[in-house]
Every structure is written in C-alpha cells, then in structure tokens.
C-alpha cells in the first residue's frame, strides 16, 4: 500500500502547485521510479501484493498501488518495458480475482486502474474487465444511491467510489457511469454537516473520509457535487476535516487534495442548497437526516441510534451508542450494525435491539506464531489466502455475539429542542459494573477509522446512579434534552 505514495510525488514533480519546491526536482522523479520498482520486486509472482501479513494477496493494496503507479507513470511520460509488463501482470490478477466481503470502493478503483493500464498498453482486453466491474457496482448500488460497504452504507467510503468513477468518466467519457454517480451524489450530499465535517461513526465503516477530487470533476455537471466540493474545501480551512497526516494512509488524502486543486474551477460550479427544513430517510440502510429549526441531525437506526446533532454550526451531541461493562469484564455496546426494530413517525424515532459484546484483538507472541504458520501454509494459494481473510473479517468486523441485555432509544426531534430517552433492561443474574454514553467508540476494525477528527473529542458520560437502579430493578431510563 505504501507504494501509492509514488503518485503524490509524481504530482509535485510534474505540476507547478503554489509554493511547490519539488517541481522538476530530479531526486523526486528518481523516488517515483524507485517506488515502482520496489512494488515490482516485492510483488508475488502473480502480480498481487500483501498489505498486513505475508501471503495476504490483498486486492485493496494491489489496486491502490497499481492505480497510483499507472497515474504516476503517465504523468512522468515514462516508457519502460519492465514496468509495463508488471502493470499487465497486476492488472491481469485484478481481472480474474475477487475478495471476500462487499467493498464497493475497491471495485471502483479497479475500474480506474484497469482503464489506466488500457491507455498505457493499448490492450482492449482490459476494457472487458472495466465493464465487468462497472456491472458489479451497478448491482451493489442500492436504489437509494449508496454503494455497499460490508454491512451497509458508509458515506466516507462512498466518496472514494465517487472519486474513482468520476476520474474514470473524465478520462473515458463513458456515459454508463453517470447514472451511478448521480444517484451516489443524491445520497452523499446529506452527510456534509453544518460545520463542514463529513461522515462519522453512523456509517457502516465509521469513517470521516472526504475525497474532493471527484467532486471537483463533477461540479460543473451536478450541483450536489459542487456543494460537497465547496464543503470539503471549507473543512480544510476550518480544521474540521479528517486528519490522516501521521497515519500510514497519508497518501490517500495527500494525493486526492493535489488532484482536487488541479480540477478546481470555482466559477463553473453548479449551485445547490438544502431546503430550510427537510426530512430524508434512507430506509434501505436506516439512516435518517432531519433539518428542523436550528438543528441538523444524522441518525443511524441500524447502529442503535448512533448520531450527530448540530445546532447551527456547533456539534451539540455526538453519540456512538451506549456501553456497559459487566462484572465479569465483558463489554457490551449498542453502536454496531444490527437488524434492530425501528420506527420513524413524523418527529419521533424509535430503535430497539440488544447489546453485543465488544472485543479488541491484541497480538501476542503465541497468536502471531500460529497466524504466521497459517499464512505460510494456507497462503500458498489464493483460495487459502481468502479463507484467512474471511476468518479475519468475521472475527474483527462482521461477527456479533449478543448479550442478554436489551435497549431502546427514542429521539423526539422538535424545533426548539431534542429529547433522547434510552431504556435498558437485563436478566436478573447479570451485574453491571459501568454504564456509559460513548462519543467516539468503534467496535469493528477499519483501516481508516479512529483517525483524528475534531468532532471525536467529546467526553463520555458515565451514569453511576442509573447503574445502581439497573442492577437493583433490572431496568432503567436515561433522559437527556438538547436545547
């Protein structure tokens, strides 16, 4: 994955950005070429590469790096038989291999990467792969506009998918992706918050990612893309953007911001604005967005009422759900994707479900030794590597163990105030050690979650008296009002 950094380097080498001291510096060009050759040497014989562990053959790392290398290769005007042969091999692997789990952003990245290889080599067989992946995206896009990301819709990764398809459309002129992009923008536009932050833990993958380049490309054609492009730009100025600056994923945003600057055309942006008040409910993924009076609310009913509520431009409530600690040390949370019972009526939202156990996997010498042996034995074949990946996905992302503790959350949304009422009930034999409302808790592993974003600094609230009532009577009510 680190080899994707050849693209931001190629961009600063080849383009006169303001204050760019790296422009035309031969050392930067040498780094780009060296990075490509390292990718070549470190790849498996079939062209794929690893990301986190040996023999992983990660489609994500394989396509992110291929996309970056092919873009950088074209920017520098290179002609290198060895590298082009490597691009073919990596593209061929992508053509005929899938990954476990539904990650739409990876499919969109494959579309763009294969098209790049086609433009470099002139080999039309890659267009067949492009069309196959577009067909997959068409199937994975819900009629509401969102693309599948594991267990539902994730506004953050949605911008990655939009970006890749927009860049593909810009290069190819292929009109078949425009209906997908238009529907995707119709979904995404609701998750730009009044403070210009975007996304959050209410998405299926807990991300705050906001890719602006694709929005800039589409801003002449779609007002909603222009609205998002403007918002992402203001988030940088206000400091409410996602920060990956000290993260291994730094190349993602460094590259996309540079591309966005290249595509920026403020005078050509189409206008768009939300109505003064509205209610938008995406029933397919149970996300509710409501703008009423001074309040702007985004609520995930699939995640137990996880929400962000703004009053004016101020974030006044950021909830990632309730958390409990049992006397035996087990942690239970409500902010997980689940098939909760939900009801949306006018200004009242109701969700009911069960706490699920929360666990974090930590590497020990024993676990690492066993895991490495498995990767060395099973990872020799693609089927074996995917079996390992599927096991990790179930263990770290999708598997849930429900506890005999139930909850319901009601949110009454009025123009002058918002009332949140939580009810918790449990079996008599259980003893609760702690009861808390969380503001930044994630219960699954996602590479781009848990990075810094200003809205994640809210303090958790502990309910000590209410915990005693719960232990004594096996049920308790929590009531809060936002004015």
HELIX and SHEET records of a PDB file:
HELIX    1   1 UNK A    2  UNK A    4  5                                   3    
HELIX    2   2 UNK A    5  UNK A   14  1                                  10    
HELIX    3   3 UNK A   26  UNK A   42  1                                  17    
HELIX    4   4 UNK A   59  UNK A   75  1                                  17    
HELIX    5   5 UNK A   81  UNK A   95  1                                  15    
HELIX    6   6 UNK A  104  UNK A  121  1                                  18    
HELIX    7   7 UNK A  125  UNK A  140  1                                  16    
HELIX    8   8 UNK A  155  UNK A  172  1                                  18    
HELIX    9   9 UNK A  175  UNK A  177  5                                   3    
HELIX   10  10 UNK A  178  UNK A  188  1                                  11    
HELIX   11  11 UNK A  189  UNK A  191  5                                   3    
HELIX   12  12 UNK A  213  UNK A  218  1                                   6    
HELIX   13  13 UNK A  223  UNK A  238  1                                  16    
HELIX   14  14 UNK A  250  UNK A  263  1                                  14    
HELIX   15  15 UNK A  266  UNK A  268  5                                   3    
HELIX   16  16 UNK A  365  UNK A  378  1                                  14    
HELIX   17  17 UNK A  382  UNK A  393  1                                  12    
HELIX   18  18 UNK A  394  UNK A  398  3                                   5    
HELIX   19  19 UNK A  454  UNK A  457  5                                   4    
HELIX   20  20 UNK A  464  UNK A  473  1                                  10    
SHEET    1   A 2 UNK A 148  UNK A 149  0                                        
SHEET    2   A 2 UNK A 152  UNK A 153 -1                                        
SHEET    1   B 5 UNK A 278  UNK A 282  0                                        
SHEET    2   B 5 UNK A 287  UNK A 292 -1                                        
SHEET    3   B 5 UNK A 295  UNK A 300 -1                                        
SHEET    4   B 5 UNK A 306  UNK A 311 -1                                        
SHEET    5   B 5 UNK A 314  UNK A 319 -1                                        
SHEET    1   C 6 UNK A 341  UNK A 345  0                                        
SHEET    2   C 6 UNK A 348  UNK A 358 -1                                        
SHEET    3   C 6 UNK A 331  UNK A 333 -1                                        
SHEET    4   C 6 UNK A 321  UNK A 326 -1                                        
SHEET    5   C 6 UNK A 432  UNK A 438 -1                                        
SHEET    6   C 6 UNK A 461  UNK A 462 -1                                        
SHEET    1   D 5 UNK A 341  UNK A 345  0                                        
SHEET    2   D 5 UNK A 348  UNK A 358 -1                                        
SHEET    3   D 5 UNK A 402  UNK A 413 -1                                        
SHEET    4   D 5 UNK A 418  UNK A 426 -1                                        
SHEET    5   D 5 UNK A 475  UNK A 482 -1                                        
END                                                                             
